[in-house]
């Protein structure tokens, strides 16, 4: 079965950095597009970044130039390098993939940006 396991979250001061990881299993990772989403308290889950199986990337406007999504197909892992974090970035960050109309999610990793 599809499994996505996120890690790397934590508490960071404004302006700091975190590298989130998502370890994938149970599906053909190398042909799958992957994404990172986040959900802040009281808000809807929103797309942060996506990466295709060939490495093409797309970012939500507020993170462009600060976040970088990347992947290693041999390791079946996708990362989100998050730099210059802002308090508005406090959220649970989720890894995502899709099989047709079905979306799969990890359990999420908490990122808290606070001084």
Protein Blocks (a to p, Z undefined) as FASTA:
>chain_A
ZZdddehiacddehiacddddddehiafklpccddddddehiacddfbdcdfkopacddf
klgokaccdddfklopacdddehiafklgccddddddehjbccddebjaddddZZ
